[in-house]
Amino acid sequence: MNGALTVALVVSRVYVAMPQRDLVHGVVRAALERDQWVITHDPLLLHGGSHNLYVDLGADRVLGAEREAQKIAVEVKSFSGRSEITELERALGQYVLYETLLRKSHPGRVLLLAVPASVFESLLSSELGMTLRESFPLRLLVFDPVAGEVRRWVW
């Protein structure tokens, strides 16, 4: 050997995994903007200690002469899986987790679960859905994915 030294430099890159967007994310975002909401976060970061979680959208809207801002966080769900019940279980788990973290990191911002009108009518208006909504403070944004508009707000 002639004394030459080969040095390998390894650069570590840290990749932050962003959540996969739901199929109807863009539809809900556009519907909110059409209703005069300003999208402030896409996605909205929630800190959970050493874990970062993301709510799909954060939005603000100025209300009335007082110019007070209404602030929301929206978790978008299409319920496109094989089982509406499994999708509901997942959505509710996320809702509880996000609501808990949102109160701590973004006080004053209200969490809503965005669901297609068909899911609201078939599942969340059924006996199961009514029982759930009576006993659990679930706030919903019901949207029409074809027309691209908000159908109703359930507080």
Helices and strands as residue ranges (DSSP letters): H 25-34, E 38-41, E 44-48, E 51-55, E 57-63, E 68-76, H 84-105, E 109-116, H 117-119, I 120-124, H 127-135, E 140-144, E 149-154
